[in-house]
Amino acid sequence: MEFVCSDMTLYDPHLVDSLAERFSLSRVAVRALLRRGVDTKDRIDAFLHPLDQPLPHWREMKGMEAAARYLRRAIRDKRRICIYGDYDADGVCASAILYRCLRGLGADVDCYIPSRHKEGYGLNEAALRSLAQAGTEVLVTVDNGISAIGEVDLAKSLGMTVIVTDHHRSGEAVPAADALVSVSEGDFRERVGDLCGAGVAYLLACALEDGEGEAYLPFVAVATVADVVSLTLCNRTLVTRGLPLVARQVGLSALLSAASAGEGPITETTLGFLIAPRLNAAGRMGNADTAFRLLIEDDPLEARRLALALNDDNQARRDEEQRILADCLAMEPEGGQDSFLLLSGRGWNVGVIGIVAARLVEMFYKPVILLTEVEEGVYTGSARSIPEIDLFAMLYEARDHFIRFGGHAGAAGLTLQAGKVEIVRTLLRSAYAHQRPQGPPEKTVTYEESLPLSDCTVELCRELRTFAPFGQGNPEPRFLVAGEISSVSYLGQGKKHLAGFLSDEADRLRLVGFSQGGDYARWLSLNRAEAVCTLQRNDYRGRSACELICWGLSPRKSLQSSREYTIIETAFLRAVADGDPVSLEGCARKLLPFFPFRLTEEALRPIYVTLLRYAREGRSPVREEELAAALIFKELGFFHPVPNLEPVPHVQRRSCTESKLFMALSTR
């Protein structure tokens, strides 16, 4: 495991100080904002106050007016409307929004959600013919339809008016629907932001009601988080406004109760880890109608019954996930010899194997393809990848041997004959080698900057929480911290999680590793460690403390024995000797992870005296602060840029702020 700094930019300390003072934030928080492109006073003000930002307006989306006009006419003429949805959390939320809206306007409306297992995603011919026979006159898609060119033509030939609402990116051709409402149409995505399927349905509901649709915001918030849509621009406002309304919505409140959510505040984590999996479980384990019916139910008792059913589905999904995972680990306990993992089995749930594939990617850090037999001699599968490997490009090399396949760089689905599995395996080996001739990559964990433990405070936790909701496009800040690790123990039941303490000379903070119980022996073996962490405020018995939530733990880098440090130090001294400011700045950035502290001019003065003494005695600096100070003084010309300490006589007085390394360490 390698820790990599995701942004080595050295921000202007005067700008950082100015913004910190204006917004009453720490320098750490300001630098986190700057990394997110929130770099002006107006942008920071808008980012920190998303509730004050306007919601997107339905008139800004192309095709919305036409769609609303068709639906108003259908309601007036009492034509039968059918919403054609999808089986995931976004799809059922979008279906519920439009159903509630149309029903409230007096429409004759029904909803059809296809089976994940029997029909798959999107419009299909059999369903369309069945709906036409049942008397559907107006078909409205939500969360699908933008690529269903042939199916829309069929629906129109069957006498239906077709309205497509979707958020997926369109191809070169789009369906000839009577009205087409898509985030891809026009420049909505660039001007206003991305949306999930429920977000598009919400705007259509606002158009039909000519209002702001507050009642639908809890569904939009859930769907936006569940569908991993970018939590920037309008989505940030939609989710922030929807979060406090979730507990007031009958169905979602019942689901929280069934999930034993507790009394804490509802956050994006609540939506992503408690609500979304239970809504998704219905479609994965059987029929998504249960999730849809929960979201349109207003009777608390019936909502409670449906929520408990979804909770049971979710538990069944977990059990199935564990069973499939155990099967896979029994086949390849170490992840196999190939640079990817391809496994097949019987009786594996098609709706669950994608989750298991993602789990195996986390465990072995390689692309994973899981296949399950859906009929005699035919396998259907799900695949997940790592950032370094384009999964779609890899599978494309074996395209002639698939019955069908599709997806993108990170995830894909595929179907093939059983007899083709080994041919495909061979072709994938070649495709992988073509992408990664240097071999499999090492797992990397990214962080934004190094922090001393003294900076990890309750106040910083509070500041960073104002950046929420976190998710795609707005990741929670991660920091590299270091110290002595102690008191390692299991946390909770089942030895699933770990806890310990990270400490230095002055501070001692609790370190928590969720789902890292398998690393107990490794945690226990470490003395000095560095960890990539997010910061979380923990309130217990009237006391508040900053807790470190661990995303990766490794032995602390030793400067004396680190080959990486020696290489960077040599390059730094060469840049000093050559007077190369560009290389000097690059080396200063690379040195940051080795010095997890902040330096001041006051702290450097006594160290300079110590280094002069070392030079007279022929000694070398040992402490990290001394090593960092030595490089700074060599950069400023107080010592010659050579490995040992050679003072420059009659040196001219200079400010520490002229050193790029000092600026990096003093403003971190």
C-alpha positions as CSV (number, residue, x, y, z in Angstrom):
1,M,0.0,0.0,0.0
2,E,1.3,3.4,-1.0
3,F,0.2,6.7,0.3
4,V,0.1,9.5,-2.4
5,C,-0.6,13.2,-1.9
6,S,-3.4,14.1,-4.4
7,D,-2.5,17.8,-4.6
8,M,1.0,19.2,-4.0
9,T,0.1,22.8,-4.8
10,L,1.8,25.4,-2.6
11,Y,-1.0,28.0,-2.0
12,D,-0.1,31.6,-1.4
13,P,0.1,32.0,2.4
14,H,-1.2,35.6,2.2
15,L,-4.3,34.4,0.3
16,V,-4.8,31.6,2.8
17,D,-4.4,33.9,5.8
18,S,-6.8,36.4,4.3
19,L,-9.5,33.9,3.6
20,A,-9.0,32.2,7.0
21,E,-9.6,35.6,8.7
22,R,-12.5,36.6,6.6
23,F,-14.4,33.3,7.1
24,S,-13.2,32.4,10.6
25,L,-11.6,29.2,9.3
26,S,-8.3,27.4,10.0
27,R,-5.6,27.4,7.3
28,V,-6.2,23.7,6.9
29,A,-9.8,24.2,6.1
30,V,-9.0,27.1,3.7
31,R,-6.5,25.0,1.8
32,A,-9.1,22.2,1.5
33,L,-11.5,24.7,0.0
34,L,-8.9,25.9,-2.5
35,R,-8.2,22.3,-3.6
36,R,-11.8,21.9,-4.5
37,G,-11.7,25.0,-6.7
38,V,-13.6,27.0,-4.2
39,D,-11.1,29.9,-4.5
40,T,-12.9,33.2,-4.3
41,K,-14.9,34.9,-1.5
42,D,-18.2,34.5,-3.4
43,R,-17.6,30.8,-4.1
44,I,-16.6,30.1,-0.5
45,D,-19.7,31.9,0.7
46,A,-21.9,29.9,-1.6
47,F,-20.1,26.6,-0.7
48,L,-20.4,27.1,3.0
49,H,-24.1,28.1,2.7
50,P,-25.8,25.7,0.3
51,L,-29.2,26.3,1.8
52,D,-29.1,29.9,0.6
53,Q,-28.5,28.8,-3.0
54,P,-31.5,28.6,-5.4
55,L,-32.8,25.3,-6.5
56,P,-32.5,24.5,-10.2
57,H,-35.6,25.7,-12.2
58,W,-37.5,23.4,-14.5
59,R,-37.4,25.9,-17.3
60,E,-33.6,25.5,-17.5
61,M,-34.0,22.0,-18.9
62,K,-34.6,21.5,-22.6
63,G,-37.8,19.6,-23.4
64,M,-39.4,20.1,-20.0
65,E,-42.1,22.5,-21.2
66,A,-43.2,20.0,-23.9
67,A,-43.3,17.1,-21.5
68,A,-45.4,19.0,-19.0
69,R,-47.8,20.1,-21.8
70,Y,-48.3,16.5,-23.0
71,L,-48.9,15.3,-19.4
72,R,-51.4,18.1,-18.6
73,R,-53.3,17.3,-21.7
74,A,-53.3,13.6,-20.8
75,I,-54.6,14.4,-17.3
76,R,-57.3,16.6,-18.8
77,D,-58.4,14.0,-21.4
78,K,-58.2,11.2,-18.7
79,R,-55.7,9.2,-20.8
80,R,-54.1,6.3,-19.1
81,I,-50.5,7.1,-18.1
82,C,-47.8,4.6,-17.2
83,I,-44.5,5.5,-15.6
84,Y,-41.7,3.1,-16.8
85,G,-39.1,3.1,-14.1
86,D,-36.0,1.2,-13.0
87,Y,-35.2,-1.2,-10.1
88,D,-32.4,0.7,-8.3
89,A,-32.8,3.3,-5.6
90,D,-32.6,6.2,-8.1
91,G,-35.2,4.5,-10.3
92,V,-37.7,3.8,-7.6
93,C,-37.3,7.3,-6.1
94,A,-37.8,8.9,-9.6
95,S,-40.9,6.7,-10.1
96,A,-42.3,7.6,-6.7
97,I,-41.8,11.4,-7.3
98,L,-43.7,11.4,-10.7
99,Y,-46.4,9.0,-9.4
100,R,-47.1,11.1,-6.4
101,C,-47.2,14.2,-8.5
102,L,-49.5,12.8,-11.2
103,R,-51.8,11.1,-8.7
104,G,-52.1,14.4,-6.8
105,L,-53.1,16.1,-10.1
106,G,-55.9,13.6,-10.6
107,A,-54.2,11.5,-13.3
108,D,-55.1,7.9,-14.2
109,V,-51.5,6.7,-13.6
110,D,-49.8,3.4,-13.0
111,C,-46.1,2.4,-12.7
112,Y,-44.1,-0.4,-14.3
113,I,-40.7,-1.4,-12.9
114,P,-38.9,-4.2,-14.9
115,S,-37.3,-7.2,-13.1
116,R,-33.6,-7.0,-12.8
117,H,-33.4,-10.8,-13.2
118,K,-35.9,-11.4,-15.9
119,E,-35.9,-8.3,-18.0
120,G,-32.8,-6.2,-17.2
121,Y,-32.4,-2.5,-17.5
122,G,-34.6,-0.2,-19.6
123,L,-37.5,-0.6,-22.0
124,N,-38.1,-4.0,-23.5
125,E,-40.4,-5.2,-26.2
126,A,-42.4,-7.7,-24.2
127,A,-43.2,-5.2,-21.5
128,L,-44.2,-2.5,-24.0
129,R,-46.6,-4.9,-25.8
130,S,-48.1,-5.9,-22.4
131,L,-48.6,-2.3,-21.4
132,A,-50.2,-1.4,-24.7
133,Q,-52.6,-4.3,-24.3
134,A,-53.5,-3.1,-20.8
135,G,-54.5,0.2,-22.2
136,T,-51.5,2.5,-21.7
137,E,-51.8,5.6,-23.8
138,V,-49.0,7.8,-22.5
139,L,-45.6,6.2,-21.5
140,V,-43.2,8.2,-19.4
141,T,-39.7,6.8,-18.7
142,V,-37.7,7.8,-15.6
143,D,-34.1,7.0,-15.2
144,N,-34.0,5.3,-18.6
145,G,-34.9,5.6,-22.2
146,I,-32.2,7.9,-23.7
147,S,-30.7,5.0,-25.6
148,A,-33.9,3.1,-26.3
149,I,-34.3,4.2,-29.9
150,G,-36.0,1.0,-31.3
151,E,-38.1,0.5,-28.2
152,V,-39.5,4.1,-28.3
153,D,-40.3,3.5,-32.0
154,L,-42.2,0.3,-31.0
155,A,-44.1,2.1,-28.3
156,K,-45.2,4.8,-30.7
157,S,-46.2,2.2,-33.3
158,L,-48.4,0.7,-30.6
159,G,-50.3,4.0,-30.2
160,M,-48.5,5.4,-27.2
161,T,-47.4,9.0,-26.7
162,V,-43.8,8.6,-25.4
163,I,-42.1,11.0,-23.0
164,V,-38.5,10.2,-22.1
165,T,-36.9,11.6,-19.0
166,D,-33.4,10.4,-18.3
167,H,-30.0,11.5,-16.9
168,H,-27.7,9.1,-18.6
169,R,-25.4,10.5,-21.3
170,S,-26.9,10.1,-24.8
171,G,-25.2,8.7,-27.9
172,E,-25.0,10.3,-31.3
173,A,-28.7,9.4,-31.9
174,V,-31.6,9.9,-29.5
175,P,-35.0,8.3,-29.6
176,A,-37.8,10.0,-31.5
177,A,-40.0,10.5,-28.4
178,D,-42.8,13.0,-28.4
179,A,-40.9,14.8,-25.6
180,L,-37.3,14.3,-24.6
181,V,-36.1,15.5,-21.2
182,S,-32.5,14.7,-20.6
183,V,-29.5,16.2,-18.7
184,S,-27.6,15.6,-21.9
185,E,-29.8,17.8,-24.0
186,G,-28.5,21.3,-24.5
187,D,-26.0,22.8,-22.1
188,F,-27.9,22.0,-18.8
189,R,-25.1,19.8,-17.4
190,E,-22.5,22.5,-18.0
191,R,-24.6,25.5,-16.7
192,V,-26.6,24.0,-13.9
193,G,-25.0,20.7,-13.0
194,D,-25.5,17.0,-13.3
195,L,-28.7,15.3,-12.0
196,C,-29.8,11.7,-11.1
197,G,-32.9,10.3,-12.6
198,A,-34.9,11.4,-9.6
199,G,-33.6,14.9,-10.0
200,V,-35.0,15.0,-13.6
201,A,-38.3,13.6,-12.4
202,Y,-38.3,16.3,-9.6
203,L,-38.0,19.1,-12.1
204,L,-40.8,17.6,-14.2
205,A,-43.0,17.5,-11.1
206,C,-42.1,21.1,-10.4
207,A,-43.1,22.0,-14.0
208,L,-46.5,20.2,-13.6
209,E,-47.2,21.8,-10.2
210,D,-45.6,25.1,-11.0
211,G,-43.9,25.0,-7.6
212,E,-40.7,24.1,-5.8
213,G,-41.7,20.5,-5.0
214,E,-40.4,20.5,-1.4
215,A,-42.2,17.2,-0.7
216,Y,-40.1,15.5,-3.3
217,L,-36.7,16.7,-2.0
218,P,-36.2,13.7,0.4
219,F,-36.4,11.3,-2.6
220,V,-34.0,13.5,-4.6
221,A,-31.5,13.5,-1.8
222,V,-31.6,9.7,-1.4
223,A,-31.3,9.1,-5.1
224,T,-28.5,11.6,-5.6
225,V,-26.4,9.9,-3.0
226,A,-27.4,6.4,-4.0
227,D,-26.6,6.9,-7.7
228,V,-23.2,8.5,-6.9
229,V,-23.9,11.7,-8.8
230,S,-21.5,14.6,-8.4
231,L,-22.4,16.4,-5.1
232,T,-21.5,19.8,-6.6
233,L,-23.5,22.7,-8.0
234,C,-27.3,22.1,-7.9
235,N,-27.0,18.7,-6.4
236,R,-25.3,20.1,-3.3
237,T,-28.3,22.3,-2.7
238,L,-30.8,19.6,-3.5
239,V,-29.2,17.1,-1.1
240,T,-28.7,19.7,1.7
241,R,-32.3,20.8,1.5
242,G,-33.6,17.3,1.3
243,L,-31.6,15.8,4.3
244,P,-33.7,17.4,7.1
245,L,-36.9,16.4,5.4
246,V,-36.0,12.7,5.2
247,A,-37.3,11.8,8.7
248,R,-40.6,13.5,8.0
249,Q,-41.4,11.4,4.9
250,V,-43.5,8.5,5.9
251,G,-41.8,5.7,4.0
252,L,-38.3,6.9,4.5
253,S,-38.9,7.4,8.2
254,A,-40.3,3.8,8.5
255,L,-37.2,2.5,6.7
256,L,-34.9,4.4,9.1
257,S,-36.8,2.9,12.0
258,A,-36.5,-0.6,10.5
259,A,-32.8,-0.1,10.1
260,S,-32.4,1.0,13.7
261,A,-30.9,4.3,12.6
262,G,-30.8,5.7,16.1
263,E,-31.2,9.3,17.2
264,G,-28.3,11.0,15.5
265,P,-28.6,13.6,12.7
266,I,-29.4,12.3,9.2
267,T,-26.4,12.8,6.9
268,E,-25.3,11.7,3.5
269,T,-23.9,8.6,5.2
270,T,-27.3,7.7,6.5
271,L,-28.7,7.8,3.0
272,G,-25.8,5.9,1.4
273,F,-25.4,3.2,4.0
274,L,-28.8,2.7,5.6
275,I,-31.5,3.8,3.1
276,A,-30.1,3.2,-0.3
277,P,-29.0,-0.4,0.3
278,R,-32.5,-1.3,1.5
279,L,-34.2,0.3,-1.5
280,N,-31.8,-1.5,-3.8
281,A,-32.2,-4.8,-2.0
282,A,-35.8,-5.2,-3.3
283,G,-34.7,-5.2,-6.9
284,R,-31.6,-7.3,-6.2
285,M,-33.4,-10.1,-4.3
286,G,-36.8,-10.1,-6.0
287,N,-39.2,-7.3,-7.0
288,A,-38.5,-3.6,-6.8
289,D,-42.2,-2.9,-6.4
290,T,-41.9,-3.2,-2.6
291,A,-39.5,-0.3,-2.5
292,F,-41.7,1.7,-4.9
293,R,-44.9,1.0,-2.8
294,L,-43.1,2.1,0.4
295,L,-42.2,5.5,-1.2
296,I,-45.8,6.2,-2.3
297,E,-47.4,5.0,1.0
298,D,-48.8,7.5,3.4
299,D,-50.2,5.2,6.0
300,P,-47.5,4.7,8.8
301,L,-48.6,1.1,9.7
302,E,-48.5,-0.1,6.1
303,A,-45.2,1.8,5.6
304,R,-43.8,0.0,8.6
305,R,-44.8,-3.4,7.2
306,L,-43.2,-2.6,3.8
307,A,-40.0,-1.2,5.5
308,L,-39.6,-4.4,7.5
309,A,-40.0,-6.4,4.3
310,L,-37.2,-4.3,2.7
311,N,-35.1,-4.8,5.8
312,D,-35.5,-8.6,5.4
313,D,-34.6,-8.3,1.7
314,N,-31.4,-6.4,2.7
315,Q,-30.5,-9.1,5.3
316,A,-31.0,-11.7,2.6
317,R,-28.8,-9.7,0.3
318,R,-26.1,-9.6,2.9
319,D,-26.4,-13.3,3.5
320,E,-26.2,-14.0,-0.2
321,E,-23.2,-11.7,-0.5
322,Q,-21.4,-13.5,2.2
323,R,-22.2,-16.9,0.6
324,I,-20.9,-15.9,-2.8
325,L,-17.8,-14.2,-1.3
326,A,-17.1,-17.4,0.7
327,D,-17.4,-19.4,-2.5
328,C,-15.0,-17.1,-4.3
329,L,-12.4,-17.2,-1.5
330,A,-12.6,-21.0,-1.4
331,M,-11.7,-21.0,-5.1
332,E,-8.9,-18.4,-4.9
333,P,-8.1,-17.5,-1.2
334,E,-5.1,-15.4,-2.3
335,G,-6.8,-13.8,-5.3
336,G,-5.3,-16.0,-8.0
337,Q,-2.1,-15.8,-10.1
338,D,-3.5,-13.7,-12.9
339,S,-3.4,-9.9,-12.8
340,F,-7.2,-10.1,-12.8
341,L,-9.7,-12.5,-11.1
342,L,-12.3,-14.3,-13.2
343,L,-14.5,-16.8,-11.4
344,S,-17.7,-18.6,-12.3
345,G,-20.3,-20.3,-10.2
346,R,-23.9,-21.7,-10.1
347,G,-26.7,-20.3,-8.1
348,W,-25.2,-16.9,-7.6
349,N,-27.7,-14.1,-7.5
350,V,-27.2,-11.8,-10.6
351,G,-28.2,-8.8,-8.5
352,V,-25.5,-9.4,-5.9
353,I,-22.4,-10.6,-7.8
354,G,-21.5,-7.0,-8.7
355,I,-21.3,-6.1,-4.9
356,V,-19.1,-9.2,-4.3
357,A,-16.9,-8.3,-7.3
358,A,-16.4,-4.8,-5.7
359,R,-15.5,-6.5,-2.3
360,L,-12.9,-8.6,-4.0
361,V,-11.4,-5.6,-5.8
362,E,-10.9,-4.0,-2.4
363,M,-9.3,-7.2,-1.0
364,F,-6.9,-8.0,-3.9
365,Y,-6.6,-4.7,-5.8
366,K,-7.1,-6.2,-9.2
367,P,-10.0,-6.2,-11.7
368,V,-12.6,-8.9,-10.8
369,I,-15.1,-10.6,-13.1
370,L,-17.8,-12.9,-11.6
371,L,-20.0,-15.1,-13.8
372,T,-23.1,-17.0,-12.8
373,E,-24.9,-19.6,-14.8
374,V,-28.3,-18.2,-15.8
375,E,-29.3,-21.0,-18.1
376,E,-27.7,-24.2,-19.3
377,G,-24.3,-23.3,-20.8
378,V,-24.8,-19.5,-20.5
379,Y,-23.1,-17.2,-18.0
380,T,-24.0,-13.7,-17.1
381,G,-21.6,-11.6,-15.1
382,S,-20.6,-8.4,-13.4
383,A,-17.1,-6.9,-13.5
384,R,-15.4,-4.2,-11.4
385,S,-12.0,-2.6,-11.8
386,I,-9.3,-0.5,-10.3
387,P,-8.5,3.1,-11.4
388,E,-5.4,2.0,-13.3
389,I,-7.2,-0.4,-15.6
390,D,-9.9,0.5,-18.2
391,L,-12.2,-2.4,-17.8
392,F,-14.3,-1.7,-20.8
393,A,-11.2,-1.4,-23.1
394,M,-10.0,-4.7,-21.6
395,L,-13.2,-6.5,-22.3
396,Y,-13.5,-5.0,-25.7
397,E,-10.5,-7.1,-26.8
398,A,-12.7,-10.2,-26.3
399,R,-15.8,-8.6,-27.8
400,D,-16.3,-11.3,-30.5
401,H,-16.8,-14.0,-27.8
402,F,-19.5,-12.3,-25.8
403,I,-23.2,-12.6,-26.5
404,R,-23.4,-9.1,-25.2
405,F,-21.4,-6.7,-22.9
406,G,-21.4,-3.1,-21.9
407,G,-20.2,-0.7,-19.3
408,H,-17.4,1.8,-18.7
409,A,-13.9,1.9,-17.3
410,G,-14.8,1.0,-13.8
411,A,-17.7,-1.5,-14.1
412,A,-19.3,-3.7,-16.8
413,G,-21.8,-6.4,-17.4
414,L,-21.4,-9.3,-19.8
415,T,-23.0,-12.5,-21.1
416,L,-21.2,-15.4,-22.8
417,Q,-21.4,-19.1,-23.6
418,A,-19.7,-21.4,-21.0
419,G,-17.4,-22.8,-23.6
420,K,-15.9,-19.3,-24.2
421,V,-14.7,-18.6,-20.7
422,E,-11.1,-19.9,-21.1
423,I,-10.7,-18.2,-24.5
424,V,-11.9,-14.9,-22.9
425,R,-9.5,-15.4,-20.0
426,T,-6.5,-15.7,-22.4
427,L,-7.6,-12.6,-24.4
428,L,-8.0,-10.7,-21.2
429,R,-4.5,-11.6,-20.0
430,S,-3.1,-10.1,-23.3
431,A,-5.4,-7.0,-23.0
432,Y,-4.2,-6.4,-19.4
433,A,-0.6,-6.7,-20.4
434,H,-1.1,-4.2,-23.2
435,Q,-2.5,-1.7,-20.7
436,R,0.0,-2.4,-17.9
437,P,3.3,-3.7,-19.5
438,Q,5.0,-2.8,-16.2
439,G,2.8,-5.2,-14.3
440,P,0.1,-4.9,-11.7
441,P,0.0,-1.6,-9.8
442,E,0.4,-1.2,-6.1
443,K,-2.7,-0.1,-4.2
444,T,-2.6,3.6,-3.5
445,V,-4.5,5.6,-0.8
446,T,-4.6,9.3,-1.5
447,Y,-4.6,12.2,1.0
448,E,-4.7,15.9,0.7
449,E,-1.9,17.0,3.1
450,S,0.0,15.9,6.1
451,L,-1.1,17.1,9.5
452,P,0.5,17.0,13.0
453,L,-1.8,15.5,15.6
454,S,-2.0,18.9,17.2
455,D,-4.0,20.2,14.3
456,C,-6.6,17.4,14.5
457,T,-9.0,19.2,16.8
458,V,-12.7,19.3,17.5
459,E,-12.9,22.7,15.9
460,L,-11.3,21.4,12.7
461,C,-13.9,18.6,12.7
462,R,-16.6,21.2,12.9
463,E,-15.1,23.3,10.1
464,L,-14.8,20.3,7.7
465,R,-18.3,19.2,8.4
466,T,-19.5,22.5,6.9
467,F,-18.1,21.1,3.6
468,A,-20.7,18.3,3.6
469,P,-22.6,16.6,2.0
470,F,-19.6,14.5,0.9
471,G,-19.6,12.2,-2.0
472,Q,-18.7,12.1,-5.7
473,G,-17.1,15.4,-6.7
474,N,-16.8,16.6,-3.1
475,P,-14.8,13.9,-1.2
476,E,-14.3,14.2,2.5
477,P,-10.8,15.6,3.2
478,R,-8.3,12.9,4.1
479,F,-5.0,13.7,5.9
480,L,-1.8,11.9,6.5
481,V,-1.0,11.7,10.3
482,A,1.8,9.9,12.1
483,G,2.7,8.8,15.6
484,E,3.2,5.9,17.9
485,I,0.3,3.4,17.7
486,S,-0.8,1.7,20.9
487,S,-3.8,0.0,22.7
488,V,-4.9,-1.9,19.6
489,S,-8.1,-3.8,20.1
490,Y,-11.2,-5.1,18.3
491,L,-14.2,-2.8,18.1
492,G,-17.8,-4.0,18.2
493,Q,-19.1,-7.5,17.7
494,G,-17.6,-10.1,15.4
495,K,-14.0,-8.7,15.4
496,K,-15.0,-6.7,12.3
497,H,-13.5,-3.3,13.3
498,L,-10.3,-2.1,15.0
499,A,-9.5,0.7,17.4
500,G,-6.3,2.0,18.8
501,F,-4.5,5.3,19.7
502,L,-2.0,7.4,17.7
503,S,0.2,9.7,19.8
504,D,3.2,11.9,19.7
505,E,5.0,14.0,22.4
506,A,1.9,16.1,23.1
507,D,-1.2,14.6,21.7
508,R,-3.1,11.2,21.8
509,L,-6.0,10.6,19.5
510,R,-8.3,7.5,19.0
511,L,-7.8,5.7,15.7
512,V,-10.7,3.7,14.3
513,G,-10.5,1.3,11.4
514,F,-13.9,0.1,10.1
515,S,-14.0,-3.3,8.4
516,Q,-10.3,-3.7,9.1
517,G,-10.5,-6.5,11.7
518,G,-8.5,-8.8,9.5
519,D,-5.5,-6.4,9.9
520,Y,-5.4,-6.8,13.7
521,A,-2.0,-8.6,13.7
522,R,-0.5,-6.0,11.4
523,W,-1.8,-3.1,13.5
524,L,-0.4,-4.8,16.6
525,S,3.0,-5.3,15.1
526,L,3.5,-1.6,14.3
527,N,5.2,0.9,16.6
528,R,5.6,4.1,14.7
529,A,2.9,4.4,12.1
530,E,1.4,6.7,9.6
531,A,-2.3,6.7,8.6
532,V,-4.5,8.3,6.0
533,C,-7.6,9.5,8.0
534,T,-10.7,11.5,7.9
535,L,-11.5,13.4,11.0
536,Q,-14.7,12.8,13.0
537,R,-16.1,14.5,16.1
538,N,-17.0,12.1,18.8
539,D,-19.3,13.3,21.5
540,Y,-19.4,10.9,24.6
541,R,-20.7,11.6,28.1
542,G,-20.6,15.4,27.6
543,R,-17.1,15.4,26.2
544,S,-16.1,16.0,22.6
545,A,-13.0,14.7,20.9
546,C,-11.5,14.4,17.4
547,E,-11.3,10.8,16.2
548,L,-9.2,9.6,13.3
549,I,-11.1,7.3,10.9
550,C,-8.4,5.2,9.3
551,W,-8.4,4.5,5.5
552,G,-4.9,3.0,5.4
553,L,-2.2,2.3,8.0
554,S,1.5,1.7,7.2
555,P,4.8,1.8,9.1
556,R,6.1,5.3,9.5
557,K,8.7,6.3,6.9
558,S,12.1,6.5,8.4
559,L,14.2,9.2,6.7
560,Q,17.5,7.5,7.4
561,S,16.4,4.2,5.8
562,S,14.0,5.5,3.1
563,R,15.4,5.2,-0.4
564,E,12.6,7.5,-1.6
565,Y,13.7,10.3,0.7
566,T,17.3,10.0,-0.3
567,I,16.5,10.3,-4.0
568,I,14.3,13.4,-3.3
569,E,16.9,15.0,-1.0
570,T,19.6,14.5,-3.7
571,A,17.3,16.1,-6.3
572,F,16.5,18.9,-4.0
573,L,20.2,19.7,-3.3
574,R,20.9,19.5,-7.1
575,A,18.1,22.0,-7.7
576,V,19.6,24.3,-5.1
577,A,23.0,24.1,-6.7
578,D,21.6,24.7,-10.2
579,G,19.3,27.5,-9.0
580,D,16.4,25.7,-10.7
581,P,13.2,27.1,-9.1
582,V,10.8,24.7,-10.9
583,S,12.6,21.6,-9.8
584,L,13.1,23.1,-6.3
585,E,9.3,23.6,-5.9
586,G,8.6,20.0,-7.2
587,C,11.1,18.5,-4.7
588,A,9.7,20.6,-1.8
589,R,6.2,19.2,-2.5
590,K,7.6,15.6,-2.6
591,L,9.4,16.2,0.8
592,L,6.2,17.1,2.6
593,P,5.1,13.6,3.6
594,F,8.4,13.0,5.3
595,F,8.0,16.0,7.7
596,P,4.6,15.9,9.4
597,F,4.9,19.2,11.2
598,R,4.7,22.9,10.8
599,L,7.9,25.0,11.1
600,T,8.2,28.7,12.2
601,E,11.1,31.1,12.0
602,E,11.2,31.2,15.8
603,A,11.6,27.4,15.9
604,L,14.4,27.5,13.2
605,R,16.7,29.9,15.1
606,P,17.8,27.5,17.8
607,I,18.0,24.7,15.3
608,Y,20.5,26.8,13.2
609,V,22.7,27.2,16.2
610,T,22.6,23.4,16.8
611,L,23.4,22.7,13.1
612,L,26.5,25.0,13.3
613,R,27.6,23.0,16.3
614,Y,27.0,19.7,14.5
615,A,29.2,21.1,11.6
616,R,32.1,21.9,13.9
617,E,31.8,18.4,15.5
618,G,31.5,16.6,12.1
619,R,28.1,15.3,13.1
620,S,24.9,15.0,11.0
621,P,21.3,16.0,12.0
622,V,19.1,13.2,13.3
623,R,15.7,14.6,14.3
624,E,13.2,15.2,11.6
625,E,13.0,18.9,12.4
626,E,16.8,19.2,12.1
627,L,16.8,17.4,8.8
628,A,14.1,19.7,7.4
629,A,15.9,22.8,8.8
630,A,19.2,21.7,7.2
631,L,17.5,21.5,3.8
632,I,15.9,25.0,4.3
633,F,19.2,26.5,5.3
634,K,21.0,24.9,2.4
635,E,18.3,26.4,0.1
636,L,18.8,29.8,1.6
637,G,22.6,29.6,1.2
638,F,23.6,29.3,4.9
639,F,25.2,25.9,4.1
640,H,26.6,24.5,0.9
641,P,24.1,22.2,-1.0
642,V,26.0,19.0,-0.3
643,P,25.0,16.0,1.9
644,N,27.1,17.0,4.9
645,L,27.0,20.3,6.8
646,E,29.4,22.9,5.4
647,P,28.6,26.4,6.6
648,V,29.0,29.3,4.1
649,P,31.1,32.0,5.7
650,H,29.9,35.6,5.9
651,V,26.4,34.6,4.7
652,Q,24.0,37.4,3.9
653,R,20.9,37.7,6.1
654,R,17.8,36.3,4.3
655,S,14.2,35.7,5.3
656,C,12.9,32.1,5.7
657,T,10.0,33.0,3.5
658,E,12.4,32.9,0.5
659,S,12.7,29.2,1.0
660,K,10.1,27.1,-0.9
661,L,10.5,24.2,1.5
662,F,10.0,26.5,4.5
663,M,6.8,28.0,2.9
664,A,5.5,24.4,2.3
665,L,6.1,23.4,5.9
666,S,5.0,26.6,7.5
667,T,1.7,26.9,5.7
668,R,0.6,23.3,5.7
